[in-house]
Amino acid sequence: MEVSIIKKHLQEVSLFKELSEEEIQPIVDISKLRSYQAKSYVFMQGERLDRVFFIYAGKVKIHKTDLAGKEQIVSILEAGDMFPHAGFFREGQFPAHAEVLESTELIVIPVEQFETILLTYPKLCIKMFKVLGEKMVDLQNRLEEKILRDTYQQIVMLLIRLCRSNGIEVNGKYKLTMHFTNQELANMIGTSRETMNRTINRLRKKAVLELDRNGYFLISLDKLDEEAF
């Protein structure tokens, strides 16, 4: 049963969608399905990087801790996502903490065995490099935002990214699929909660975003795009 669940899920992941039965089977053979409870950690920053993960169900927060103990949220990942992306073809440590936000099931693959499979199937290896390239572009864009844009624009760009990565379209607006506190949003770009509070209130007054009855953000992406410039 576990093997069939793993195989079905991996076949739906964009990285593996085009693989034949013969190509995907070695990946299934080295994969394990593991369950994690909310508030537990998949790994801690600095631990030996020896596994990669695909989210079957649930949510995982990737965050770093600086020397002062301050949290910097890198991303919130959901079903279908893979992490970490920086784990291939290099020896090292996990670059951040991976904290489970709700009951979560992960497909776990050993890095060393996965790398061997990547090298065996050039088509898969090329796709992997494309995924890594997309992540590098995202990081470059975030760096440019930090350097070239003021804090208001950085917050707007953050919300645009969250609409695309953690949002679903509902009646012409994007609903973020998890609760984000203003402190968590502030931690994503390294600003203060007070600054985030003011910006969120400003965007609410402009009817760019609102909260639904359950406290989820509903965002007009068209209006938000206008605020980015």
N, CA, C and O of each residue as an XYZ file, in Angstrom:
916
protein
N       0.836     -1.209      0.000
C       0.000      0.000      0.000
C       0.871      1.260      0.000
O       0.628      2.201     -0.755
N       1.907      1.254      0.878
C       2.780      2.424      0.958
C       3.485      2.676     -0.364
O       3.612      3.821     -0.799
N       3.943      1.606     -1.003
C       4.662      1.738     -2.274
C       3.763      2.354     -3.337
O       4.207      3.208     -4.105
N       2.505      1.931     -3.390
C       1.582      2.468     -4.398
C       1.282      3.941     -4.139
O       1.154      4.720     -5.083
N       1.168      4.333     -2.860
C       0.938      5.736     -2.499
C       2.119      6.592     -2.946
O       1.942      7.652     -3.547
N       3.330      6.114     -2.643
C       4.544      6.847     -3.023
C       4.625      7.003     -4.534
O       4.892      8.093     -5.040
N       4.395      5.916     -5.246
C       4.506      5.944     -6.701
C       3.498      6.899     -7.310
O       3.849      7.688     -8.187
N       2.252      6.841     -6.864
C       1.206      7.715     -7.406
C       1.533      9.175     -7.154
O       1.344     10.021     -8.028
N       2.026      9.473     -5.947
C       2.339     10.865     -5.622
C       3.514     11.365     -6.443
O       3.454     12.457     -7.007
N       4.578     10.586     -6.519
C       5.762     11.024     -7.261
C       5.461     11.212     -8.745
O       6.043     12.085     -9.388
N       4.568     10.412     -9.286
C       4.197     10.557    -10.693
C       3.460     11.864    -10.963
O       3.395     12.324    -12.103
N       2.898     12.468     -9.893
C       2.177     13.734    -10.044
C       3.061     14.946     -9.775
O       2.669     16.079    -10.053
N       4.259     14.707     -9.233
C       5.207     15.796     -8.979
C       5.807     16.236    -10.304
O       6.192     15.399    -11.121
N       5.889     17.552    -10.525
C       6.343     18.067    -11.818
C       7.708     17.523    -12.217
O       7.970     17.324    -13.403
N       8.570     17.283    -11.254
C       9.910     16.792    -11.534
C       9.900     15.416    -12.195
O      10.777     15.093    -12.996
N       8.890     14.609    -11.849
C       8.864     13.219    -12.311
C       7.757     12.910    -13.320
O       7.642     11.770    -13.769
N       6.945     13.897    -13.682
C       5.756     13.643    -14.483
C       6.032     12.919    -15.797
O       5.238     12.080    -16.221
N       7.143     13.236    -16.439
C       7.415     12.691    -17.765
C       8.207     11.382    -17.729
O       8.578     10.858    -18.779
N       8.465     10.857    -16.545
C       9.248      9.624    -16.450
C       8.385      8.407    -16.791
O       7.190      8.365    -16.501
N       9.023      7.436    -17.407
C       8.346      6.176    -17.704
C       8.269      5.343    -16.425
O       8.882      5.687    -15.414
N       7.507      4.242    -16.477
C       7.421      3.334    -15.338
C       8.814      2.808    -14.965
O       9.149      2.688    -13.786
N       9.602      2.503    -15.974
C      10.949      1.978    -15.739
C      11.838      3.011    -15.063
O      12.656      2.666    -14.210
N      11.681      4.286    -15.441
C      12.537      5.338    -14.896
C      12.159      5.712    -13.472
O      13.031      6.035    -12.665
N      10.871      5.675    -13.153
C      10.447      6.133    -11.819
C      10.565      5.034    -10.768
O      10.647      5.334     -9.577
N      10.575      3.778    -11.180
C      10.583      2.686    -10.210
C      11.794      2.709     -9.280
O      11.625      2.465     -8.086
N      13.023      2.991     -9.767
C      14.166      3.043     -8.832
C      14.002      4.111     -7.754
O      14.489      3.951     -6.635
N      13.313      5.205     -8.096
C      13.081      6.269     -7.110
C      12.081      5.788     -6.068
O      12.257      6.029     -4.873
N      11.039      5.112     -6.519
C      10.045      4.553     -5.599
C      10.702      3.550     -4.652
O      10.382      3.504     -3.464
N      11.624      2.749     -5.190
C      12.266      1.689     -4.401
C      13.075      2.228     -3.230
O      13.207      1.544     -2.215
N      13.621      3.438     -3.343
C      14.458      3.989     -2.259
C      13.682      4.968     -1.369
O      14.255      5.559     -0.455
N      12.387      5.140     -1.633
C      11.577      6.128     -0.916
C      10.816      5.498      0.254
O      10.417      4.334      0.205
N      10.631      6.294      1.298
C       9.857      5.876      2.463
C       8.833      6.955      2.803
O       9.106      8.144      2.640
N       7.656      6.545      3.273
C       6.624      7.485      3.705
C       6.693      7.612      5.219
O       6.601      6.618      5.940
N       6.856      8.857      5.700
C       6.993      9.098      7.130
C       5.974     10.132      7.608
O       5.660     11.086      6.896
N       5.466      9.930      8.818
C       4.481     10.843      9.396
C       5.152     11.724     10.454
O       6.014     11.262     11.202
N       4.746     13.000     10.508
C       5.281     13.960     11.472
C       4.128     14.719     12.112
O       3.165     15.083     11.437
N       4.227     14.952     13.396
C       3.205     15.685     14.123
C       3.484     17.189     14.097
O       4.626     17.617     13.934
N       2.435     17.974     14.257
C       2.576     19.429     14.295
C       3.576     19.846     15.364
O       3.622     19.269     16.451
N       4.370     20.852     15.040
C       5.377     21.458     15.912
C       6.648     20.613     16.046
O       7.572     20.993     16.765
N       6.697     19.475     15.360
C       7.936     18.697     15.347
C       8.848     19.223     14.241
O       8.428     20.027     13.409
N      10.090     18.766     14.240
C      11.062     19.220     13.239
C      11.488     18.039     12.368
O      11.809     16.959     12.864
N      11.482     18.276     11.064
C      11.972     17.269     10.122
C      13.497     17.225     10.208
O      14.098     16.150     10.223
N      14.099     18.380     10.263
C      15.536     18.499     10.492
C      15.817     19.883     11.049
O      14.983     20.784     10.966
N      17.006     20.037     11.619
C      17.415     21.299     12.195
C      18.559     21.889     11.384
O      19.364     21.165     10.796
N      18.616     23.206     11.362
C      19.705     23.905     10.679
C      21.048     23.421     11.219
O      21.272     23.391     12.429
N      21.942     23.041     10.294
C      23.264     22.597     10.693
C      23.438     21.095     10.754
O      24.568     20.610     10.805
N      22.324     20.331     10.749
C      22.440     18.875     10.724
C      22.964     18.410      9.363
O      22.856     19.124      8.366
N      23.523     17.220      9.343
C      24.065     16.670      8.100
C      22.960     16.522      7.057
O      21.897     15.969      7.337
N      23.224     17.020      5.858
C      22.238     16.985      4.781
C      22.360     15.642      4.057
O      23.259     15.442      3.240
N      21.451     14.740      4.367
C      21.544     13.400      3.783
C      20.217     12.895      3.222
O      20.133     11.752      2.774
N      19.169     13.744      3.242
C      17.854     13.333      2.751
C      17.186     14.491      2.012
O      17.465     15.660      2.277
N      16.299     14.142      1.083
C      15.410     15.132      0.473
C      13.979     14.675      0.726
O      13.725     13.494      0.963
N      13.048     15.625      0.673
C      11.674     15.340      1.074
C      10.682     15.867      0.042
O      10.875     16.926     -0.555
N       9.621     15.096     -0.147
C       8.486     15.513     -0.961
C       7.249     15.462     -0.064
O       6.984     14.445      0.578
N       6.495     16.562     -0.023
C       5.337     16.622      0.871
C       4.152     15.903      0.236
O       3.650     16.311     -0.811
N       3.712     14.821      0.889
C       2.522     14.084      0.440
C       1.260     14.775      0.955
O       0.280     14.917      0.223
N       1.287     15.202      2.211
C       0.156     15.925      2.800
C       0.673     16.758      3.956
O       1.604     16.358      4.654
N       0.053     17.940      4.159
C       0.435     18.786      5.282
C       1.199     20.032      4.864
O       1.252     20.373      3.682
N       1.792     20.710      5.844
C       2.520     21.959      5.608
C       3.804     21.976      6.431
O       3.840     21.494      7.563
N       4.856     22.539      5.841
C       6.160     22.622      6.495
C       6.698     24.039      6.351
O       6.672     24.618      5.265
N       7.182     24.587      7.452
C       7.793     25.929      7.435
C       9.309     25.777      7.405
O       9.894     25.095      8.246
N       9.938     26.422      6.423
C      11.394     26.450      6.341
C      11.865     27.800      6.875
O      11.483     28.847      6.352
N      12.694     27.773      7.912
C      13.161     29.035      8.488
C      14.566     28.900      9.033
O      15.014     27.817      9.408
N      15.252     30.044      9.067
C      16.620     30.101      9.573
C      16.634     30.854     10.897
O      15.705     31.592     11.224
N      17.697     30.651     11.640
C      17.894     31.386     12.887
C      19.253     32.068     12.825
O      20.272     31.415     12.600
N      19.264     33.392     13.025
C      20.542     34.099     12.972
C      21.259     34.009     14.314
O      20.762     33.381     15.249
N      22.431     34.641     14.405
C      23.242     34.546     15.621
C      22.544     35.137     16.833
O      22.846     34.775     17.970
N      21.606     36.052     16.585
C      20.874     36.668     17.694
C      19.631     35.859     18.069
O      18.888     36.235     18.976
N      19.414     34.749     17.367
C      18.256     33.914     17.663
C      16.975     34.350     16.966
O      15.904     33.814     17.251
N      17.071     35.321     16.050
C      15.887     35.808     15.355
C      15.541     34.895     14.199
O      16.417     34.425     13.473
N      14.231     34.647     14.036
C      13.760     33.750     12.987
C      13.593     34.491     11.663
O      13.072     35.606     11.622
N      14.040     33.858     10.590
C      13.830     34.363      9.228
C      13.126     33.266      8.443
O      13.724     32.237      8.128
N      11.847     33.490      8.127
C      11.087     32.480      7.396
C      11.480     32.522      5.925
O      11.437     33.573      5.286
N      11.863     31.366      5.401
C      12.258     31.259      3.998
C      11.054     30.956      3.129
O      10.856     31.596      2.096
N      10.245     29.985      3.538
C       9.063     29.618      2.757
C       8.136     28.740      3.573
O       8.535     28.143      4.574
N       6.879     28.672      3.121
C       5.891     27.758      3.665
C       5.547     26.777      2.545
O       5.060     27.183      1.489
N       5.797     25.498      2.772
C       5.641     24.497      1.726
C       4.418     23.630      1.982
O       4.046     23.376      3.128
N       3.793     23.176      0.887
C       2.576     22.387      0.982
C       2.686     21.132      0.126
O       3.728     20.867     -0.473
N       1.596     20.358      0.076
C       1.577     19.097     -0.671
C       2.075     19.314     -2.108
O       1.644     20.239     -2.796
N       2.990     18.442     -2.540
C       3.559     18.539     -3.882
C       4.912     19.212     -3.918
O       5.656     19.065     -4.887
N       5.243     19.960     -2.857
C       6.528     20.658     -2.819
C       7.655     19.715     -2.398
O       7.437     18.686     -1.759
N       8.856     20.107     -2.782
C      10.071     19.362     -2.452
C      11.011     20.267     -1.653
O      11.023     21.482     -1.851
N      11.792     19.678     -0.755
C      12.798     20.444     -0.006
C      13.843     19.496      0.551
O      13.557     18.308      0.702
N      15.075     19.982      0.872
C      15.616     21.258      0.420
C      16.126     21.127     -1.010
O      16.454     20.028     -1.457
N      16.191     22.243     -1.726
C      16.673     22.203     -3.105
C      18.192     22.314     -3.179
O      18.794     22.009     -4.208
N      18.797     22.746     -2.100
C      20.254     22.959     -2.099
C      21.012     21.701     -1.695
O      22.183     21.779     -1.325
N      20.360     20.541     -1.761
C      20.963     19.346     -1.210
C      21.638     18.418     -2.182
O      22.070     17.333     -1.790
N      21.747     18.802     -3.440
C      22.254     17.865     -4.430
C      23.691     18.171     -4.838
O      24.112     19.326     -4.906
N      24.431     17.089     -5.109
C      25.783     17.178     -5.661
C      26.719     18.026     -4.796
O      27.626     18.685     -5.304
N      26.488     17.998     -3.507
C      27.393     18.699     -2.598
C      27.249     18.086     -1.213
O      26.168     17.635     -0.833
N      28.341     18.074     -0.466
C      28.282     17.627      0.915
C      28.094     18.858      1.789
O      28.654     19.921      1.518
N      27.316     18.703      2.818
C      27.108     19.862      3.663
C      26.057     19.622      4.725
O      25.802     18.491      5.139
N      25.453     20.721      5.156
C      24.472     20.686      6.233
C      23.146     21.268      5.743
O      23.097     22.018      4.768
N      22.085     20.905      6.439
C      20.802     21.523      6.127
C      20.917     23.024      6.390
O      21.345     23.426      7.472
N      20.540     23.861      5.417
C      20.754     25.302      5.540
C      19.713     26.018      6.406
O      19.840     27.216      6.660
N      18.682     25.289      6.860
C      17.614     25.922      7.637
C      16.895     24.852      8.449
O      17.154     23.659      8.294
N      15.984     25.298      9.322
C      15.108     24.380     10.046
C      13.897     24.044      9.176
O      13.437     24.875      8.393
N      13.388     22.828      9.316
C      12.130     22.445      8.668
C      11.147     22.050      9.766
O      11.255     20.972     10.350
N      10.183     22.939     10.042
C       9.236     22.741     11.134
C       7.862     22.361     10.584
O       7.360     22.997      9.657
N       7.270     21.339     11.150
C       5.962     20.860     10.709
C       4.868     21.731     11.335
O       4.840     21.920     12.552
N       3.970     22.257     10.500
C       2.922     23.162     10.976
C       1.618     22.449     11.307
O       0.818     22.962     12.089
N       1.391     21.283     10.727
C       0.216     20.469     10.995
C       0.605     19.019     10.714
O       1.673     18.762     10.158
N      -0.243     18.081     11.088
C       0.075     16.673     10.828
C       0.441     16.505      9.357
O      -0.323     16.875      8.466
N       1.621     15.942      9.122
C       2.203     15.941      7.776
C       2.789     14.573      7.440
O       3.343     13.888      8.300
N       2.656     14.196      6.178
C       3.285     12.977      5.681
C       4.279     13.346      4.590
O       3.947     14.060      3.644
N       5.490     12.854      4.734
C       6.568     13.173      3.805
C       7.122     11.912      3.164
O       7.251     10.870      3.808
N       7.442     12.026      1.897
C       8.190     10.977      1.214
C       9.664     11.329      1.352
O      10.099     12.399      0.924
N      10.425     10.426      1.949
C      11.825     10.679      2.283
C      12.721      9.864      1.347
O      12.536      8.659      1.181
N      13.698     10.552      0.738
C      14.610      9.896     -0.198
C      16.050     10.217      0.200
O      16.394     11.390      0.349
N      16.899      9.198      0.377
C      18.309      9.455      0.711
C      19.016     10.188     -0.431
O      18.885      9.801     -1.592
N      19.754     11.233     -0.109
C      20.412     12.055     -1.125
C      21.386     11.249     -1.971
O      21.364     11.350     -3.198
N      22.233     10.455     -1.342
C      23.263      9.737     -2.085
C      22.656      8.805     -3.131
O      23.125      8.751     -4.268
N      21.610      8.072     -2.744
C      20.969      7.162     -3.688
C      20.215      7.928     -4.773
O      20.174      7.503     -5.927
N      19.624      9.048     -4.397
C      18.891      9.855     -5.367
C      19.845     10.439     -6.403
O      19.527     10.477     -7.591
N      21.008     10.893     -5.957
C      21.999     11.436     -6.887
C      22.442     10.383     -7.897
O      22.631     10.690     -9.074
N      22.607      9.149     -7.443
C      22.992      8.063     -8.342
C      21.944      7.858     -9.430
O      22.275      7.635    -10.594
N      20.670      7.938     -9.031
C      19.581      7.783    -10.000
C      19.559      8.953    -10.972
O      19.337      8.763    -12.168
N      19.790     10.165    -10.467
C      19.816     11.347    -11.340
C      20.885     11.194    -12.416
O      20.664     11.530    -13.579
N      22.036     10.687    -12.016
C      23.133     10.520    -12.972
C      22.870      9.375    -13.942
O      23.425      9.350    -15.041
N      22.033      8.437    -13.543
C      21.697      7.307    -14.408
C      20.720      7.714    -15.503
O      20.744      7.174    -16.609
N      19.846      8.692    -15.170
C      18.822      9.137    -16.127
C      19.061     10.612    -16.454
O      18.587     11.483    -15.723
N      19.781     10.907    -17.529
C      20.133     12.297    -17.885
C      18.911     13.218    -17.998
O      18.986     14.389    -17.624
N      17.788     12.699    -18.511
C      16.592     13.533    -18.663
C      16.120     14.059    -17.313
O      15.734     15.221    -17.190
N      16.155     13.194    -16.302
C      15.761     13.597    -14.960
C      16.754     14.589    -14.379
O      16.365     15.537    -13.698
N      18.031     14.374    -14.645
C      19.072     15.267    -14.148
C      18.890     16.680    -14.712
O      19.032     17.666    -13.989
N      18.575     16.766    -16.010
C      18.350     18.066    -16.653
C      17.161     18.772    -16.027
O      17.214     19.976    -15.775
N      16.078     18.026    -15.770
C      14.902     18.623    -15.139
C      15.236     19.131    -13.742
O      14.746     20.178    -13.319
N      16.076     18.380    -13.026
C      16.471     18.793    -11.688
C      17.228     20.114    -11.733
O      17.007     20.993    -10.900
N      18.117     20.247    -12.706
C      18.868     21.491    -12.833
C      17.944     22.659    -13.182
O      18.194     23.787    -12.757
N      16.881     22.404    -13.950
C      15.914     23.454    -14.277
C      15.199     23.929    -13.015
O      14.989     25.127    -12.820
N      14.832     22.981    -12.166
C      14.179     23.336    -10.897
C      15.118     24.179    -10.044
O      14.708     25.189     -9.473
N      16.378     23.763     -9.958
C      17.363     24.521     -9.181
C      17.559     25.912     -9.775
O      17.727     26.888     -9.045
N      17.537     25.998    -11.117
C      17.671     27.296    -11.769
C      16.533     28.226    -11.417
O      16.749     29.418    -11.197
N      15.315     27.693    -11.360
C      14.152     28.498    -10.985
C      14.289     29.014     -9.558
O      13.917     30.151     -9.267
N      14.820     28.183     -8.673
C      15.018     28.603     -7.286
C      16.070     29.704     -7.199
O      15.936     30.636     -6.406
N      17.111     29.594     -8.013
C      18.157     30.624     -8.027
C      17.600     31.959     -8.518
O      17.951     33.014     -7.989
N      16.734     31.914     -9.527
C      16.104     33.144    -10.030
C      15.243     33.764     -8.946
O      15.249     34.982     -8.766
N      14.488     32.919     -8.211
C      13.641     33.419     -7.126
C      14.480     34.106     -6.057
O      14.121     35.183     -5.582
N      15.594     33.488     -5.678
C      16.474     34.084     -4.668
C      17.087     35.386     -5.157
O      17.242     36.334     -4.387
N      17.438     35.433     -6.453
C      17.994     36.659     -7.028
C      16.952     37.773     -6.999
O      17.271     38.920     -6.688
N      15.711     37.433     -7.322
C      14.637     38.429     -7.299
C      14.420     38.968     -5.894
O      14.195     40.163     -5.707
N      14.489     38.080     -4.908
C      14.311     38.522     -3.522
C      15.441     39.461     -3.102
O      15.211     40.446     -2.401
N      16.653     39.150     -3.534
C      17.790     40.008     -3.209
C      17.628     41.385     -3.848
O      17.896     42.405     -3.214
N      17.186     41.407     -5.110
C      16.967     42.680     -5.794
C      15.888     43.493     -5.100
O      16.007     44.712     -4.971
N      14.825     42.813     -4.648
C      13.769     43.509     -3.917
C      14.329     44.167     -2.661
O      13.980     45.302     -2.335
N      15.196     43.450     -1.964
C      15.763     43.971     -0.724
C      16.634     45.192     -0.983
O      16.659     46.127     -0.183
N      17.344     45.177     -2.099
C      18.280     46.250     -2.404
C      17.589     47.455     -3.051
O      17.886     48.603     -2.718
N      16.664     47.181     -3.979
C      16.134     48.238     -4.844
C      14.770     48.787     -4.416
O      14.371     49.859     -4.872
N      14.059     48.080     -3.560
C      12.708     48.520     -3.210
C      12.616     48.924     -1.747
O      13.356     48.423     -0.901
N      11.692     49.843     -1.461
C      11.482     50.227     -0.071
C      10.667     49.144      0.643
O      10.212     48.188      0.014
N      10.488     49.298      1.953
C       9.848     48.247      2.743
C       8.418     48.004      2.295
O       7.973     46.857      2.254
N       7.687     49.067      1.956
C       6.306     48.899      1.493
C       6.255     48.010      0.256
O       5.441     47.089      0.182
N       7.116     48.282     -0.702
C       7.144     47.479     -1.928
C       7.606     46.048     -1.660
O       7.130     45.110     -2.299
N       8.534     45.880     -0.718
C       8.977     44.530     -0.361
C       7.815     43.709      0.194
O       7.682     42.524     -0.113
N       6.980     44.340      1.008
C       5.817     43.643      1.574
C       4.825     43.295      0.474
O       4.262     42.201      0.462
N       4.616     44.220     -0.441
C       3.716     43.957     -1.567
C       4.235     42.782     -2.395
O       3.464     41.898     -2.766
N       5.525     42.769     -2.684
C       6.103     41.685     -3.477
C       6.023     40.349     -2.725
O       5.824     39.302     -3.341
N       6.175     40.386     -1.419
C       6.028     39.178     -0.602
C       4.614     38.617     -0.747
O       4.440     37.415     -0.946
N       3.610     39.478     -0.647
C       2.220     39.027     -0.756
C       1.921     38.480     -2.150
O       1.140     37.539     -2.294
N       2.537     39.065     -3.170
C       2.368     38.545     -4.534
C       2.943     37.135     -4.620
O       2.321     36.242     -5.195
N       4.124     36.936     -4.050
C       4.730     35.592     -4.060
C       3.862     34.590     -3.322
O       3.698     33.456     -3.772
N       3.300     35.004     -2.179
C       2.463     34.095     -1.393
C       1.176     33.740     -2.130
O       0.682     32.619     -2.010
N       0.634     34.683     -2.887
C      -0.555     34.379     -3.699
C      -0.241     33.252     -4.680
O      -1.067     32.370     -4.917
N       0.950     33.296     -5.239
C       1.320     32.321     -6.270
C       1.780     30.995     -5.678
O       1.583     29.940     -6.281
N       2.397     31.047     -4.488
C       2.929     29.814     -3.903
C       1.993     29.178     -2.884
O       2.007     27.959     -2.715
N       1.181     29.983     -2.203
C       0.324     29.470     -1.132
C      -1.118     29.955     -1.265
O      -1.846     30.027     -0.276
N      -1.524     30.284     -2.483
C      -2.865     30.819     -2.680
C      -3.703     29.986     -3.634
O      -3.181     29.296     -4.509
N      -5.024     30.064     -3.445
C      -5.970     29.465     -4.383
C      -6.945     30.555     -4.805
O      -7.286     31.431     -4.010
N      -7.393     30.503     -6.053
C      -8.280     31.545     -6.563
C      -9.710     31.260     -6.122
O     -10.233     30.168     -6.342
N     -10.334     32.251     -5.499
C     -11.707     32.130     -5.016
C     -12.473     33.389     -5.394
O     -12.197     34.469     -4.872
N     -13.432     33.249     -6.299
C     -14.266     34.377     -6.718
C     -13.450     35.601     -7.137
O     -13.751     36.729     -6.747
N     -12.412     35.355     -7.936
C     -11.623     36.455     -8.473
C     -10.543     36.988     -7.559
O      -9.799     37.891     -7.941
N     -10.442     36.440     -6.343
C      -9.390     36.847     -5.412
C      -8.556     35.628     -5.034
O      -8.960     34.487     -5.258
N      -7.385     35.891     -4.456
C      -6.532     34.801     -4.017
C      -6.638     34.655     -2.500
O      -6.421     35.604     -1.747
N      -6.976     33.445     -2.077
C      -7.059     33.139     -0.655
C      -5.803     32.385     -0.245
O      -5.506     31.322     -0.791
N      -5.062     32.935      0.719
C      -3.886     32.240      1.219
C      -4.345     31.024      2.013
O      -5.270     31.110      2.820
N      -3.692     29.896      1.777
C      -4.193     28.625      2.295
C      -3.761     28.323      3.728
O      -4.036     27.235      4.234
N      -3.102     29.249      4.379
C      -2.801     29.085      5.800
C      -2.824     30.440      6.483
O      -2.691     31.480      5.838
N      -2.995     30.413      7.799
C      -2.985     31.652      8.565
C      -1.550     32.170      8.678
O      -0.644     31.445      9.087
N      -1.368     33.417      8.312
C      -0.080     34.081      8.516
C      -0.300     35.222      9.505
O      -1.137     36.094      9.274
N       0.452     35.216     10.611
C       0.405     36.362     11.511
C       1.256     37.471     10.914
O       2.119     37.216     10.074
N       1.013     38.698     11.347
C       1.830     39.806     10.863
C       3.293     39.643     11.266
O       4.191     40.096     10.557
N       3.530     38.989     12.415
C       4.914     38.740     12.829
C       5.592     37.756     11.875
O       6.757     37.933     11.517
N       4.856     36.716     11.466
C       5.424     35.743     10.525
C       5.725     36.396      9.178
O       6.764     36.135      8.572
N       4.813     37.243      8.717
C       5.051     37.956      7.458
C       6.267     38.869      7.584
O       7.086     38.958      6.668
N       6.376     39.543      8.719
C       7.519     40.428      8.949
C       8.821     39.637      8.928
O       9.826     40.099      8.387
N       8.799     38.431      9.525
C      10.002     37.595      9.579
C      10.451     37.133      8.197
O      11.618     36.785      8.013
N       9.549     37.124      7.231
C       9.898     36.660      5.889
C      10.777     37.656      5.146
O      11.531     37.273      4.251
N      10.685     38.926      5.509
C      11.499     39.921      4.804
C      12.393     40.727      5.745
O      13.062     41.670      5.323
N      12.397     40.347      7.020
C      13.303     41.000      7.955
C      12.894     42.401      8.353
O      13.743     43.276      8.516
N      11.592     42.621      8.511
C      11.122     43.918      8.988
C      10.435     43.738     10.342
O      10.405     42.629     10.877
N       9.886     44.812     10.897
C       9.246     44.729     12.212
C       7.759     44.429     12.080
O       7.152     44.675     11.038
N       7.188     43.897     13.146
C       5.744     43.624     13.154
C       4.954     44.919     13.033
O       3.907     44.954     12.387
N       5.449     45.977     13.650
C       4.741     47.261     13.590
C       4.659     47.772     12.148
O       3.617     48.261     11.711
N       5.764     47.653     11.422
C       5.767     48.072     10.019
C       4.798     47.227      9.204
O       4.075     47.747      8.354
N       4.786     45.914      9.468
C       3.858     45.035      8.761
C       2.414     45.394      9.107
O       1.555     45.419      8.226
N       2.143     45.672     10.378
C       0.787     46.057     10.790
C       0.308     47.274     10.005
O      -0.806     47.286      9.482
N       1.157     48.298      9.928
C       0.782     49.532      9.230
C       0.525     49.270      7.746
O      -0.426     49.795      7.166
N       1.383     48.454      7.145
C       1.241     48.191      5.713
C      -0.017     47.380      5.423
O      -0.739     47.671      4.469
N      -0.280     46.370      6.238
C      -1.498     45.559      6.048
C      -2.733     46.430      6.204
O      -3.670     46.316      5.414
N      -2.751     47.302      7.211
C      -3.900     48.203      7.401
C      -4.063     49.151      6.218
O      -5.182     49.441      5.797
N      -2.948     49.627      5.688
C      -2.990     50.509      4.513
C      -3.580     49.773      3.310
O      -4.391     50.335      2.575
N      -3.176     48.522      3.110
C      -3.681     47.734      1.984
C      -5.158     47.387      2.172
O      -5.905     47.293      1.199
N      -5.574     47.198      3.423
C      -6.997     46.929      3.683
C      -7.847     48.152      3.371
O      -8.934     48.033      2.806
N      -7.347     49.332      3.740
C      -8.085     50.566      3.451
C      -8.213     50.809      1.948
O      -9.186     51.407      1.490
N      -7.219     50.338      1.184
C      -7.255     50.474     -0.271
C      -8.040     49.351     -0.941
O      -8.123     49.287     -2.168
N      -8.615     48.464     -0.126
C      -9.398     47.320     -0.626
C      -8.549     46.360     -1.463
O      -9.057     45.676     -2.352
N      -7.255     46.323     -1.164
C      -6.361     45.390     -1.845
C      -6.482     44.001     -1.222
O      -6.384     42.986     -1.912
N      -6.696     43.973      0.091
C      -6.851     42.689      0.777
C      -7.850     42.813      1.913
O      -8.180     43.912      2.360
N      -8.323     41.666      2.368
C      -9.239     41.586      3.502
C      -9.061     40.237      4.169
O      -8.364     39.370      3.641
N      -9.674     40.052      5.308
C      -9.669     38.772      5.993
C     -11.057     38.153      5.892
O     -12.062     38.843      6.068
N     -11.114     36.850      5.607
C     -12.431     36.203      5.572
C     -12.856     35.871      6.998
O     -12.147     36.199      7.949
N     -13.993     35.232      7.150
C     -14.546     34.990      8.489
C     -13.674     34.060      9.329
O     -13.788     34.028     10.554
N     -12.797     33.300      8.654
C     -11.910     32.386      9.376
C     -10.496     32.947      9.562
O      -9.604     32.257     10.055
N     -10.305     34.207      9.160
C      -9.019     34.851      9.367
C      -7.995     34.627      8.286
O      -6.816     34.916      8.488
N      -8.419     34.107      7.118
C      -7.505     33.917      5.998
C      -7.479     35.173      5.128
O      -8.501     35.835      4.943
N      -6.293     35.490      4.596
C      -6.174     36.641      3.711
C      -6.872     36.362      2.383
O      -6.695     35.300      1.787
N      -7.670     37.331      1.928
C      -8.230     37.342      0.582
C      -7.629     38.540     -0.130
O      -7.792     39.677      0.313
N      -6.935     38.289     -1.232
C      -6.135     39.336     -1.875
C      -6.549     39.523     -3.320
O      -6.689     38.557     -4.070
N      -6.745     40.791     -3.707
C      -6.975     41.135     -5.110
C      -5.617     41.287     -5.769
O      -4.934     42.292     -5.575
N      -5.226     40.288     -6.549
C      -3.879     40.283     -7.115
C      -3.680     41.422     -8.108
O      -2.590     41.990     -8.183
N      -4.704     41.759     -8.862
C      -4.597     42.871     -9.825
C      -4.277     44.177     -9.105
O      -3.393     44.924     -9.523
N      -4.997     44.448     -8.024
C      -4.748     45.673     -7.253
C      -3.381     45.631     -6.578
O      -2.694     46.646     -6.467
N      -3.003     44.436     -6.129
C      -1.701     44.294     -5.469
C      -0.576     44.552     -6.449
O       0.422     45.180     -6.094
N      -0.720     44.078     -7.680
C       0.284     44.329     -8.725
C       0.485     45.827     -8.940
O       1.606     46.284     -9.164
N      -0.608     46.587     -8.872
C      -0.516     48.042     -9.071
C       0.279     48.702     -7.948
O       0.920     49.730     -8.166
N       0.243     48.125     -6.761
C       0.953     48.691     -5.616
C       2.457     48.410     -5.673
O       3.228     49.018     -4.931
N       2.875     47.493     -6.547
C       4.276     47.092     -6.596
C       5.160     48.120     -7.299
O       6.386     48.023     -7.242
N       4.544     49.114     -7.969
C       5.341     50.064     -8.755
C       5.038     51.496     -8.367
O       5.620     52.424     -8.929
